[in-house]
Amino acid sequence: MKPETIDRIRKFTEDRDWDQFHSPSNIAKSIVIEAAELLECFQWNNEEYDLQHVKEELADVIVYSQNMLDKLGLDVDEIVNMKMSQNEAKYPVEKAKGKSDKYTEL
C-alpha cells in the first residue's frame, strides 16, 4: 500500500480518537465481520455480483488489517514474506502444482 494511503487510514482513526477502541481482539473481530460481508457479495451467485460492493467490503478488510498492523507494530512486507516462505515449504511446486489438496495430503 502506498505510504499516503496508510497515512490517510491512520489520520482517519486519529481524528476520531478511535484508537482507544482498537484492541487487537476488537480489530480481529472487525476483520472477520467485514470478511463475512465480502463473502455475502457472492452468497447467491458466483458469476453475477456488484463489483462496487465487493470493492467496498474488501477495502474495509484492508483498512482493519492496516489498523491491526499498526496496533501490533508489525511490518506488512515482513509478515507476508515470512508466511510466503512457510507456504512455499508446505506447498512445493513439484507436489502442489494444479492441485488444491491440503499440504498434509500432498
N, CA, C and O of each residue as an XYZ file, in Angstrom:
424
protein
N       0.849     -1.168      0.000
C       0.000      0.000      0.000
C       0.899      1.237      0.000
O       1.968      1.236      0.612
N       0.473      2.256     -0.668
C       1.245      3.486     -0.747
C       1.283      4.168      0.632
O       0.304      4.113      1.376
N       2.392      4.799      0.965
C       2.503      5.477      2.271
C       1.398      6.505      2.513
O       0.922      6.648      3.639
N       0.988      7.222      1.462
C      -0.055      8.228      1.667
C      -1.412      7.590      1.990
O      -2.237      8.191      2.678
N      -1.631      6.393      1.498
C      -2.870      5.678      1.829
C      -2.838      5.220      3.279
O      -3.832      5.336      3.997
N      -1.704      4.703      3.703
C      -1.541      4.287      5.101
C      -1.708      5.493      6.018
O      -2.378      5.404      7.047
N      -1.106      6.607      5.654
C      -1.251      7.824      6.457
C      -2.703      8.274      6.530
O      -3.154      8.756      7.569
N      -3.428      8.120      5.442
C      -4.840      8.513      5.428
C      -5.655      7.637      6.381
O      -6.525      8.136      7.095
N      -5.375      6.339      6.393
C      -6.059      5.425      7.316
C      -5.757      5.827      8.756
O      -6.658      5.906      9.591
N      -4.482      6.079      9.036
C      -4.077      6.458     10.393
C      -4.727      7.774     10.817
O      -5.190      7.898     11.951
N      -4.765      8.747      9.921
C      -5.359     10.051     10.238
C      -6.855      9.912     10.493
O      -7.392     10.554     11.395
N      -7.520      9.092      9.719
C      -8.957      8.863      9.913
C      -9.227      8.385     11.337
O     -10.119      8.891     12.019
N      -8.444      7.408     11.770
C      -8.605      6.857     13.124
C      -8.230      7.891     14.184
O      -8.940      8.065     15.175
N      -7.115      8.569     13.965
C      -6.633      9.561     14.930
C      -7.609     10.722     15.082
O      -7.904     11.139     16.202
N      -8.113     11.249     13.967
C      -9.035     12.391     14.009
C     -10.296     12.080     14.798
O     -10.907     12.980     15.375
N     -10.682     10.834     14.826
C     -11.912     10.434     15.510
C     -11.656      9.870     16.913
O     -12.594      9.504     17.621
N     -10.392      9.804     17.302
C      -9.997      9.261     18.601
C     -10.525      7.838     18.780
O     -11.045      7.483     19.838
N     -10.382      7.033     17.733
C     -10.892      5.665     17.764
C      -9.854      4.641     18.190
O     -10.195      3.478     18.407
N      -8.597      5.046     18.315
C      -7.575      4.078     18.703
C      -7.909      3.432     20.047
O      -7.549      2.282     20.298
N      -8.593      4.174     20.900
C      -8.977      3.639     22.207
C      -9.861      2.391     22.088
O      -9.932      1.590     23.020
N     -10.521      2.231     20.965
C     -11.401      1.081     20.752
C     -10.714     -0.040     19.976
O     -11.267     -1.127     19.807
N      -9.498      0.243     19.506
C      -8.811     -0.688     18.612
C      -7.881     -1.633     19.356
O      -6.669     -1.629     19.141
N      -8.455     -2.431     20.220
C      -7.673     -3.509     20.825
C      -7.464     -4.575     19.749
O      -8.262     -4.669     18.817
N      -6.409     -5.373     19.862
C      -6.220     -6.432     18.865
C      -7.454     -7.318     18.698
O      -7.802     -7.690     17.578
N      -8.113     -7.656     19.803
C      -9.287     -8.535     19.669
C     -10.441     -7.822     18.968
O     -11.152     -8.446     18.180
N     -10.642     -6.541     19.233
C     -11.710     -5.811     18.543
C     -11.412     -5.682     17.053
O     -12.310     -5.813     16.221
N     -10.157     -5.425     16.722
C      -9.806     -5.322     15.304
C      -9.967     -6.676     14.616
O     -10.472     -6.746     13.495
N      -9.541     -7.748     15.278
C      -9.697     -9.090     14.695
C     -11.172     -9.396     14.449
O     -11.525     -9.953     13.409
N     -12.022     -9.039     15.387
C     -13.468     -9.243     15.204
C     -13.963     -8.447     14.004
O     -14.755     -8.946     13.204
N     -13.497     -7.217     13.883
C     -13.928     -6.364     12.778
C     -13.471     -6.919     11.430
O     -14.207     -6.856     10.445
N     -12.256     -7.460     11.391
C     -11.770     -8.071     10.143
C     -12.677     -9.229      9.738
O     -13.044     -9.353      8.570
N     -13.035    -10.066     10.689
C     -13.896    -11.215     10.399
C     -15.284    -10.750      9.955
O     -15.852    -11.303      9.014
N     -15.818     -9.758     10.614
C     -17.136     -9.237     10.248
C     -17.115     -8.693      8.824
O     -18.009     -8.982      8.029
N     -16.095     -7.907      8.506
C     -16.003     -7.334      7.156
C     -15.744     -8.417      6.119
O     -16.261     -8.337      5.004
N     -14.952     -9.430      6.467
C     -14.717    -10.546      5.539
C     -16.016    -11.297      5.273
O     -16.248    -11.753      4.153
N     -16.860    -11.430      6.283
C     -18.159    -12.075      6.094
C     -19.040    -11.233      5.167
O     -19.775    -11.773      4.341
N     -18.959     -9.911      5.309
C     -19.724     -9.037      4.417
C     -19.199     -9.142      2.982
O     -19.976     -9.056      2.031
N     -17.902     -9.325      2.826
C     -17.328     -9.565      1.497
C     -17.868    -10.874      0.916
O     -18.253    -10.923     -0.252
N     -17.895    -11.912      1.712
C     -18.424    -13.196      1.267
C     -19.896    -13.102      0.893
O     -20.358    -13.769     -0.032
N     -20.622    -12.273      1.616
C     -22.046    -12.099      1.341
C     -22.285    -11.587     -0.090
O     -23.336    -11.848     -0.675
N     -21.318    -10.870     -0.641
C     -21.455    -10.371     -2.021
C     -21.617    -11.511     -3.022
O     -22.162    -11.315     -4.109
N     -21.151    -12.684     -2.660
C     -21.181    -13.851     -3.554
C     -22.147    -14.931     -3.061
O     -22.118    -16.061     -3.549
N     -22.990    -14.588     -2.107
C     -23.825    -15.577     -1.435
C     -24.703    -16.395     -2.377
O     -24.791    -17.613     -2.226
N     -25.342    -15.765     -3.326
C     -26.313    -16.487     -4.146
C     -25.891    -16.658     -5.591
O     -26.572    -17.336     -6.360
N     -24.776    -16.054     -5.970
C     -24.374    -16.154     -7.366
C     -22.870    -15.913     -7.483
O     -22.367    -14.868     -7.071
N     -22.171    -16.872     -8.039
C     -20.718    -16.763     -8.180
C     -20.297    -15.916     -9.373
O     -19.171    -15.417     -9.403
N     -21.170    -15.743    -10.351
C     -20.809    -15.025    -11.568
C     -21.322    -13.590    -11.592
O     -20.671    -12.708    -12.152
N     -22.458    -13.356    -11.001
C     -23.052    -12.022    -11.023
C     -22.988    -11.422     -9.625
O     -23.615    -11.918     -8.689
N     -22.224    -10.354     -9.506
C     -22.080     -9.678     -8.220
C     -21.835     -8.201     -8.474
O     -21.458     -7.802     -9.575
N     -22.050     -7.411     -7.465
C     -21.873     -5.966     -7.538
C     -20.416     -5.649     -7.225
O     -20.010     -5.667     -6.063
N     -19.631     -5.360     -8.259
C     -18.201     -5.119     -8.087
C     -17.933     -3.949     -7.139
O     -16.981     -3.995     -6.360
N     -18.750     -2.916     -7.195
C     -18.559     -1.779     -6.293
C     -18.703     -2.222     -4.842
O     -17.915     -1.817     -3.987
N     -19.693     -3.040     -4.563
C     -19.891     -3.542     -3.198
C     -18.718     -4.421     -2.772
O     -18.266     -4.342     -1.629
N     -18.228     -5.251     -3.677
C     -17.053     -6.084     -3.395
C     -15.869     -5.191     -3.027
O     -15.178     -5.449     -2.041
N     -15.634     -4.144     -3.814
C     -14.513     -3.239     -3.542
C     -14.649     -2.583     -2.171
O     -13.664     -2.450     -1.444
N     -15.859     -2.175     -1.818
C     -16.082     -1.514     -0.527
C     -15.794     -2.460      0.636
O     -15.140     -2.074      1.605
N     -16.280     -3.695      0.542
C     -16.071     -4.649      1.628
C     -14.607     -5.088      1.711
O     -14.064     -5.248      2.805
N     -13.971     -5.282      0.554
C     -12.555     -5.629      0.538
C     -11.724     -4.493      1.138
O     -10.779     -4.745      1.886
N     -12.067     -3.258      0.818
C     -11.370     -2.101      1.396
C     -11.512     -2.087      2.916
O     -10.551     -1.777      3.621
N     -12.697     -2.418      3.428
C     -12.886     -2.471      4.881
C     -11.949     -3.492      5.521
O     -11.361     -3.227      6.570
N     -11.810     -4.657      4.890
C     -10.898     -5.687      5.406
C      -9.461     -5.155      5.417
O      -8.722     -5.359      6.380
N      -9.082     -4.485      4.353
C      -7.720     -3.968      4.243
C      -7.466     -2.866      5.269
O      -6.401     -2.827      5.885
N      -8.429     -1.975      5.454
C      -8.272     -0.892      6.433
C      -8.114     -1.468      7.834
O      -7.219     -1.062      8.575
N      -8.967     -2.400      8.196
C      -8.835     -3.010      9.529
C      -7.531     -3.793      9.649
O      -6.941     -3.846     10.728
N      -7.082     -4.392      8.567
C      -5.801     -5.103      8.606
C      -4.653     -4.128      8.855
O      -3.727     -4.439      9.604
N      -4.710     -2.961      8.237
C      -3.685     -1.942      8.493
C      -3.754     -1.474      9.945
O      -2.723     -1.244     10.577
N      -4.963     -1.335     10.469
C      -5.114     -0.968     11.876
C      -4.465     -2.014     12.784
O      -3.835     -1.670     13.784
N      -4.621     -3.282     12.434
C      -4.018     -4.357     13.229
C      -2.493     -4.303     13.135
O      -1.801     -4.462     14.141
N      -1.973     -4.081     11.934
C      -0.529     -3.938     11.772
C      -0.003     -2.830     12.680
O       0.999     -3.009     13.373
N      -0.679     -1.691     12.671
C      -0.263     -0.564     13.498
C      -0.345     -0.896     14.984
O       0.580     -0.614     15.746
N      -1.443     -1.487     15.378
C      -1.654     -1.788     16.797
C      -0.572     -2.727     17.325
O      -0.120     -2.582     18.461
N      -0.158     -3.689     16.499
C       0.825     -4.677     16.943
C       2.255     -4.316     16.543
O       3.191     -5.057     16.843
N       2.422     -3.183     15.868
C       3.752     -2.754     15.462
C       4.407     -3.696     14.459
O       5.606     -3.966     14.537
N       3.611     -4.193     13.522
C       4.094     -5.156     12.537
C       4.333     -4.503     11.186
O       3.712     -3.495     10.848
N       5.239     -5.091     10.423
C       5.538     -4.635      9.073
C       4.907     -5.609      8.083
O       5.185     -6.807      8.129
N       4.067     -5.106      7.199
C       3.319     -5.962      6.281
C       4.244     -6.780      5.388
O       3.996     -7.968      5.177
N       5.301     -6.174      4.861
C       6.207     -6.920      3.988
C       6.895     -8.049      4.747
O       7.055     -9.154      4.229
N       7.291     -7.761      5.955
C       7.974     -8.781      6.757
C       7.074     -9.976      7.036
O       7.491    -11.121      6.861
N       5.839     -9.717      7.471
C       4.986    -10.851      7.839
C       4.464    -11.597      6.615
O       4.279    -12.813      6.670
N       4.222    -10.886      5.509
C       3.774    -11.568      4.290
C       4.901    -12.450      3.749
O       4.660    -13.592      3.357
N       6.115    -11.932      3.726
C       7.232    -12.736      3.240
C       7.523    -13.920      4.151
O       7.889    -14.990      3.665
N       7.369    -13.752      5.461
C       7.517    -14.863      6.391
C       6.501    -15.962      6.081
O       6.842    -17.143      6.030
N       5.245    -15.552      5.874
C       4.185    -16.517      5.587
C       4.372    -17.154      4.219
O       4.113    -18.348      4.062
N       4.815    -16.392      3.228
C       5.054    -16.961      1.903
C       6.164    -18.011      1.959
O       6.082    -19.027      1.270
N       7.189    -17.782      2.761
C       8.254    -18.786      2.921
C       7.684    -20.068      3.521
O       8.035    -21.167      3.093
N       6.813    -19.930      4.502
C       6.169    -21.105      5.100
C       5.308    -21.826      4.061
O       5.347    -23.052      3.957
N       4.537    -21.062      3.300
C       3.665    -21.656      2.279
C       4.469    -22.369      1.196
O       4.087    -23.447      0.743
N       5.590    -21.762      0.780
C       6.433    -22.374     -0.245
C       7.011    -23.698      0.247
O       7.170    -24.637     -0.533
N       7.323    -23.772      1.534
C       7.836    -25.025      2.098
C       6.730    -26.078      2.202
O       6.972    -27.258      1.951
N       5.526    -25.656      2.569
C       4.404    -26.590      2.699
C       3.884    -27.082      1.357
O       3.440    -28.222      1.229
N       3.946    -26.205      0.358
C       3.372    -26.495     -0.950
C       4.430    -26.386     -2.046
O       4.381    -25.462     -2.859
N       5.391    -27.322     -2.079
C       6.404    -27.255     -3.137
C       5.744    -27.418     -4.509
O       4.804    -28.196     -4.672
N       6.247    -26.679     -5.473
C       5.660    -26.665     -6.815
C       5.513    -28.084     -7.363
O       4.472    -28.433     -7.920
N       6.552    -28.896     -7.204
C       6.520    -30.244     -7.798
C       5.428    -31.134     -7.209
O       5.029    -32.112     -7.841
N       4.935    -30.812     -6.007
C       3.855    -31.602     -5.407
C       2.495    -30.925     -5.518
O       1.470    -31.601     -5.608
N       2.479    -29.599     -5.513
C       1.217    -28.882     -5.380
C       0.669    -28.294     -6.678
O      -0.493    -27.890     -6.722
N       1.471    -28.238     -7.719
C       1.031    -27.565     -8.942
C      -0.246    -28.191     -9.500
O      -0.309    -29.393     -9.759
N      -1.258    -27.345     -9.678
C      -2.527    -27.794    -10.257
C      -3.418    -28.546     -9.294
O      -4.446    -29.088     -9.701
N      -3.044    -28.591     -8.006
C      -3.835    -29.325     -7.011
C      -4.323    -28.374     -5.940
O      -3.687    -27.359     -5.653
N      -5.447    -28.709     -5.358
C      -5.983    -27.894     -4.259
C      -5.928    -28.637     -2.930
O      -6.535    -28.212     -1.947
N      -5.204    -29.736     -2.905
C      -5.108    -30.541     -1.688
C      -4.399    -29.766     -0.579
O      -3.536    -28.928     -0.839
N      -4.781    -30.063      0.658
C      -4.076    -29.515      1.814
C      -2.667    -30.090      1.839
O      -2.438    -31.202      1.364
N      -1.724    -29.337      2.391
C      -0.322    -29.766      2.380
C      -0.109    -31.128      3.018
O       0.818    -31.844      2.638
N      -0.944    -31.500      3.975
C      -0.805    -32.805      4.630
C      -1.249    -33.945      3.719
O      -0.996    -35.110      4.026
N      -1.900    -33.632      2.615
C      -2.410    -34.621      1.686
C      -1.586    -34.730      0.407
O      -1.883    -35.555     -0.457
N      -0.555    -33.900      0.286
C       0.257    -33.917     -0.946
C       1.209    -35.089     -0.965
O       1.963    -35.256     -1.923
